[in-house]
Every structure is written in C-alpha cells, then in structure tokens.
Amino acid sequence: MSEAAVSSVRRKPQGLAGALAKFRQWDASGIFVALIVLCLVLAVAAPAFLSQYNLSVVARQASFVGLVALGQTLVLLIGGIDLSLGAAAGLSAIVGGLMLTSVGIHPYLVVPLTACFGFLLGTINGFFTARLRLNPFIVTLASWEIFAGATLVITKGYPIRPLGDAFQWFGRGEIFGIPVPVVIFLAAGLILSYVLARTRFGRNIYAIGGNRDAANLVGIRVWRIEFIVFGLAGMLASLAGILYAARMNSAQPSVGEGWLMGAITAAIIGGTSLRGGQGTIIGTIFGALLMAVLANGIVLLNVSGYWERVIVGLVVLIAILVDLFRRR
C-alpha cells in the first residue's frame, strides 16, 4: 500500500468521530436535531407532552399534514409548486363521503377510490403545467379556487355525516398500537424514499429539478414525469382528506384549510429547496413532525392560538434563509 493510501486511511475518522461525521453529512440531520431539542424542551416545560394520549394526537395530526407535505415535496423537487393540495384534500373528502352515504360503496373501497380521484385532480394540474408549459403557481392557484368552489357547490356549506362506525377505523383505529393514519403516512414516506433513491423515476425527478433543459437533452420524458408527480401529489392530498374525515366521522367542507402552509413549511424546513432538485422525503417527515409538535406545544403552554400562524411564518422565513445560504 502506498504512503498516500496509508495516510488517507489514518485520516479517516473512526468510531464516534466517524459516526458524527456521517451524521453531519446526513441531509436531514439539522431538522432531526431541531425536533429532538424541541421535544426535550416541551417534555420539561409541559410534562403532559410525553403522555401516550398526547403523543398519539401529535402523531395523527402530523400524518394528515404530512401526507400533503410528501406530495408537495415531489412537486418542489421538479421545480414546481402546488397551491391546490389543501382544496384537493377537501374536495376528495366530500367525494369520499358521498361514496359512503349516497352511493353505498363499501368502506374499505372508499379510501383507494378516493385516492384515485385525487390522482385525477392532480393530473389536471399536471396537464396544464407539464404539457402546456403554463406557470404552476398560476395553474394551481386557479385549481385551488375551482376545487374549493366545487366543494361548496356540492355541499352548500353543510357537512356530510355520519360516515359510519366501520369507516371510522381508518381515522381512529390502530395497527399494533400505531394509529392507522400514522401507519399510512409512514408507509407512503418509506415507499417514496425508496422510489427517489433507488429507481430511475426518482433519479429523473432530481434531474428535472436540477436542470429541466439538460434532462430533456439526455432523453428524459420530462412532461410525463411532471404529469405523474402532480398526480401523485393529488393522490396523497386526497388520502389525507379522507383519513381526516374518517377521524371526525364527518366530511366537512373546511377539510384541508390551513394544510397548504403547513405542508410547504414541513417540506422546506425538512431540506427541500424551492428551486428544485434538492430534498429528501425523510426530511419532510421530520418537518411534519416538528410542525405538529410545535402546534401541540403552543396548546400545552397555554400560548394564544393566534400566535401559531406568526410562529409558522417565522419558521418558513428562517427555513428559506437557510436554503439560500446553503445554495450559496
């Protein structure tokens, strides 16, 4: 072995130092540390935070916004944005509720059918942005209004309820002690993490976000990838909406209101760049958990709920600044 090789081996961190070096290189290390620190602070300031019931509430809340955030992450990775996901979640919840109450579809079929409906909603955005090359901000802003308006037209502002005891399991049930929405959220996250890291489709998503023109030149069918990504984002949002309806045993016209900001925030603080081509699903999962813990902490510490939006806005600004400095 040459002296240079021996020197390189000697300089390579070993043991704890090597583990710390690898941890610092992990894309989600920053948000993970922030989440742990916030949890420790709340555990000391509000002992009720660590109760089994409270942790279950936090996890469930994180799963609803988190599913929307997973879809938003995919869209951000290709350099786009989808402002309609909250409204898509609300419209999907209403359509799923009608499937149960008016059509009489079996409860176990409603969730996958609603997911297919959400995919269809997403592909509408995908057609205009990917195929017609319209600005995704304008397109999804318009579809946001359309979806929200359609929800009110269908319901006239009234909720659809009850949805039935059997269907409530999707929102209130547990699998091995873990709430069903949390299981679905984590399963979706793991699947997407594998897709982005191990498949050609995932690599193409990063390539498009990094440089769309270059991706076209190397033979990637950019419009098809973008079309599918918007569809997947709509599908994940629809899952969040119908699971929340199952949790409440009611499909409310207001389902999804306020989720958009939380979803974008979770993705950004999780390390996803607004410019595309950079980000991880794991980071978004931690981001969604951090936002849920933060909201829960505001309640436990008896802080006025009006401050929540102020704090979320500040978190977004900080995340954007961090992203800016990281890019430089």
N, C-alpha and C positions, 0 to 999 in steps of 0.2 A: 504493500500500500504506500502511495506517495505521501510526502510530508504534508502537502496541501490537504489531502484527504483525511489524514490523521488529525490535522489541526481543525478541519471542519467538524469532525466527529466530536472533538473535545469541546468545541464552542457550542455545540447543540445543547440547549437546555434539557436537563434530565429531572426526573422526579417531580416535586411540587412546582419548581420553577417552570418546567416544561408544560405541565398542566395549565398553569396560569397563563403562559404564553399562548397556548392553544385557545384558552377561554377568551382572551382579549381579541384574538383573531376571529372569533365567532361573531357573525353578523348581528345576532340577537342578544349579545352579552350585555349591552347597555340597558335595554329595556328589561331584561331579566333581573339585573341588579336593582333597577328602579322599582320593579314590582316587589321584590323581596324586602327592600328597605321600607316601602310604603306599608306593607303588611305588618312588619315588625313595629312600626310607629303606631299603627292602629291597634295592634294587639296590646300595647302598653297603655295607650290613651283610652281605649274602649274595650275592656275585656270581653264584652259580648260579641266582639268581632269574630272570635275563634269558636263560637258555638256552632254545633253541627247544623242547626236550622239556618243561621245567618250565612254560613259558607255555602249552603245549598242554594239560598236565594241569590247570592253573588254569582255563583256558577251558572245558574239558569239565566240570569239577566245578561251575563257575558255571552252566553250561547246565542241569544236572539240577535243582538247587535253584531256578534262575532261572525255569524253566517253571512250577514250582509257585507261585513268587512272583508271576508275571504273573496267574495265576488268582486268587490271594489279593488282589492289588491291585484287581481288578474287584469282588470281594466287599466289600472295605473301602470302595470308592468309593460303594457304595449304602448304606453304614452298617451292614453286616453283618460276619460273620467266619465262616470255615470251618475248623474244627479237624480235619476228617476227610480233608484232602487227602493227607497222608502215607500214611494207611492206604489211601486210594483208589489211590494210586500203586502200593502193594504188591500189592493185590488185582488191579489191572489187569495188572501184570507176570506174575502167576501165570496169569491167564486167557489172556494172550497166549502164554505158554509152552505152555499146554495146546493152544492152537490149532495151534502148530507141531508139537508132539511127539505128541499124541494124535489130533487131527483131520486133520492133514496139510495145513493151509491154506498156500498159497504165502507165502514170507517177505515179499514186497512187499505182500501184502494184510493181513498181521497188524497192521502199525502203524496204518493207518486204521481197521481193525475194532476194535482196542483203544481207539483214540480215541473211537469211537462208544460203546463200553462205558463208558468214563469219563464221557462226556456223560450217559449214562443214570444212572450213580451220582450225578452232580451234581444231576440233576433230581429225584432222590428228596429231597435236602435242599431243593431249590427248592420242591417241592410243600408240604412242611410249613411252611417259613418264609414263602413268598410267598403261598400260597393259604390256608393255615390260620392264618397270622399267629402262629406259635409262635416263641419266642426262638431265634435262630440259634445262639447259644452252646450251649444245651441240646441242640438238634436235632443239630448237627454233632458234639457230644461223644458223643452216643448212636450216631450213624452211624459215628464213628471206631471205637468198640468193636465194632460189628457187622461192619464191613469187615475189621478186624484179626482178629476171631474167625473170620470166613468163610475168610480166608487160611489160618489154622491148621487149620481143619476140612478144607479141600481138600487141603492138602499134608501134614498131620500133622507139620509141622515140617521136612520134607525139601525140598531144592531140586529144581527141575525143570531137568535138563540132560542132555546138551548141547543147545543150540538150533540148532546147525548153522553151518557156515562162511559160508553166504550171508547169514544173518541178522546175523552179527557186523558186517557192513559198516555197519549203522545206528548202531552204537556205537563202532566203531573206524576206519571209513572216513573219507575226506576228499573234499571238493569244492573244487578249485582250491587245495589245500593247507590248507583250513579243515576242522576236524573236523565230521562230519555233525551231531552233537548241537548244536554251536555254531551251525551254519547254520540249523537248525530253530528254535533259541531266538531268534536274531536276527530271522529271518523272522516268527515269531509276534509278537515285540515291535514290529516295524515295522507289521505289519497292525493290531495293536491300537492303536498310536499314531494311525494314520490314522483308525480307527473312532471313537476317542474325540474326536479333534479335528475331524473333517470330516463326521460323519454324525449324523443325528437320534438314532439309537440311542445313540451316545456322549454326546450332549448330555443325553439323558434320564437316563442313568446319573448324571451330575453333578447333575442337577436332583433326582433321588430322594435322593441322598446329602445334598444341601443342605437339603431340606425335603420329606419324603415327603408330608405332607398338602397342601402347596401344589402338588406335582406332580400329585396326584390331582385337585385342583380345576381345573387347566388342561387336563385331559383325557388325561394320560399314563396308559397302562395299566400301572400300577406293578407289579402282580403278575406280568404277563407278562415285563417287563424283568428283574425279580429272578429269575424262574424260569430264564430263558435265561442270566443271569450265573452262577448256581450250576452250570448245566450246562457252561458254558464252562470254569469253574474245574476241574470234574471232568475234562474232556477234556484240559486242559493238564497236570494231575497224572498222568493215565494215560500221556500221551506221555513224561513224564519217567521214569515207572516202566519202560515197555517199552524205552526207549532205554538205560536203565541196565542192564537185563537183557541187552540185546544187547552192551553193553560188557563185561560179565562172562561172557558166554556161559552164563548161568545165571539162572533166575528164582528168587531167594531169597525166603523168607517175610519176611525182615527188610528188604526193599527199602522205602525211604520212611521208615524210622525215623530220627528226628532232622531230617528235612527241614522239618517244620512250623515249628519255631522259626526256622530259617534263612530260610524263606520270609517269615514275618511280619516278621522283622528287616530283610530286604532291602527290603520294601515301606515300612516305617516310616522307615528311615534314608534311603530314596530320596525322602521327602517326602509319602508318603500318610498322610492323617490318619485316626486311629482313629475319628473322629466322622463320617467320610464326606464326600463332596463335594469333596475336595481331594487331588490327587496326579497323577502322570504315569507313564506306562509307561517312559519313558527314565530317570527317576529310579530306578525299580525295577531296571532293567537295571544301572545303575551300582552300586546297592546290592548286587545279587547278585555282581557282580564284586569289590566291596570285601570282602564276606564270604569269598569264595573266596581272595582274596589274603591276607587276614588269617589264615585257616586254614593256608595254604601257608607263610606267614612263620613261624608257630609251629613248623612242622616243620623248616624250613630253619635256624632259630636254635636248634634243639635244646631248645626250651621244652617242659616236660611237657605232654602232650596233655590232662591233667586241667584245665589252666588254660584250655583253649579255651572250655568252657562258661561259666566265670566271666567271661571277656572278652566273650563274646557277650551274656551277661546285662547286663553293664555298658553295652555299646553300645546295647542296647534301652532301658535306663533313660535314657541320655543323649538318645536319639532322641525318647523320649516327652516329656522335659522341653523339648526344643527345640520340639516340636509344640505343647506347652502355651503356651510363651512366644510363639510365632508367632500362635496363636489370640488371645491377649490383646492 
